[in-house]
Amino acid sequence: MSETTEGRLRFSFLGPRGTFCNAAALQVADANANLIPAVDVPSALRMLRKGEVDYAVVPIENSVEGGVNATLDSLTHGGRLEIKAEMLVPIRFALAARPGVKIEDVRRIGTHPHAWAQCRGWIAANLTDAVHVPATSTAAGAQILASDKADPGLDAALCPVPTAIEYGLNILSDEVADNPNAITRFIMCSLPGPQPERTGADKTTLMVQLASDEAGALLDMLEQFSVRGVNLSRIESRPLGDSLGRYAFSIDAEGHLLDERMQAVLVGLHRVCPAVTFLGSYPAANEKKIRPLPGTSDADFISGRKWVNSLISEG
């Protein structure tokens, strides 16, 4: 990681301070880094594109709701960015309120939509009349409650436990989430540049557009991975937005840009798809080593290419 002229790396993240995204940023930022909260994901990535920060940390996927659409879309709308690292953060929510508010008083709960989705079962069972008040992050509701407004528009917030403590709120319950094993995946992005070193336990993220007027376009795209032994750990469709029925696919594939099989996949995608955006190769957070299928190792591809070259040289 390169340093700024002041000697401090700058990270934007989905704020305010105290979010799970803040916790993810602390996994990759050193003690001297300048962490700058952004009001939402597009703003965090916009700061990176404008050169106001060196890296941006944003959520991309959680184990309950799947992909974070604001991130998937913002990554590819604007100047190209690349993912340099991923971080996993266990998710534990607290229902927090101002001092004096009891759980039976709670009707309006502020939090991020993904947090609400991860707690809706508990809310339905314990607060049948409660309604969701959308907030830009899991800490934003807590920040609003901590303000000096007589009526902040909320009775409580769903937020990380440390956030409730930081803002001086009372914790009405710290076991709110429906799934105690919920995890959110975050990514650290930068402007395009050298890829992190290959570890053997890597991911490559792509956005791949399909030809909209060709039968079997999805199958053609998927075959580029399968015939080369590259597994997909995530695939999600996103509308292109220009007309109904036109989609691109956000994909996480197991492997690194320097892997021969991944390079062959990219060549194949470039042949059959109208647009392919490379969003980076980086170490997988779970550090699980990839075992290439027979015939798909670097040595297999190199040997095959040498054989073909020998045939050409004979001519």
LINPE-V626934 format. One line per field, one symbol per residue. phi: phi as a letter, one per 30 degrees, with the letter a starting at -180 (. if undefined). psi: psi as a letter, one per 30 degrees, with the letter a starting at -180 (. if undefined). burial: b if it has 24 or more other C-alpha atoms within 12 Angstrom, else e. A space follows every 50 residues. Layout:
# LINPE-V626934
phi: ???
psi: ???
burial: ???
This chain:
# LINPE-V626934
phi: .dcdddibdcbcadcddjdddddddddccddcdcccdcdadedddddddd idbcbbcbdbabdccidceddedddcckedbbdcabbcbdcbccccbdej dcddddbcccadeddeddbddddddcbdcdbdcebdadcddddddddcdd bdibcabcadeddedecicdcdacbcddcdcdbcccbccbdeaededdci bbbbcbcbccddcbdidddedddddddcicdccabbdbddjcadjcbbcd bccdkbeddedddddddddddccdabcdcjcaddddhddccddeibdedd ddddddddddddddd
psi: klllffgkkkklljaakfleeeeeefffklffljkjklfleeeeeeeeef gflelkklkfklfefbkjeeeeefegjakklkkfllkkjkkkkkjkllkf kleffkekkklkeeeeefgeeeeeffifgklkjklflffeeeeeeflgke jfglflkjlkeeeeeegglkjfkghekejfgkkkklkklllkakllkkff illkkljkklkfgkkgeeeeeefeeefggjkkfkkkkkkffflkgkllkk kkkjllefkeeeeeeeeeefefkfkkkkglklkkffgjkkjklkggleee eeeeeeeeeeeeff.
burial: beeeeeeebbbbbbbbbbbbbbbbbbbbbeeebbbbbbbbbbbbbbbbbe ebbbbbbbbbbbbbbbbbbbbbbbbbeeebbbbbbbbbbebbbbbbbbee eebeebbbbbbbbbbbbbbbebbeeebeebebbbbbbbbbbbbbbbeeee eebbbbbbbbbbbbbebebbbbbbbbbbeeebbbbbbbbbbeeebbebbb bbbbbbbbbbbeeeeebbebbbebbbebbbbbeebbbbebeeeeeebbbb bbbbbbbbbbbbbbbbebbbebbebbbbbbbbbbbeeeebebeeebbbee eeeeeeeeeeeeeee
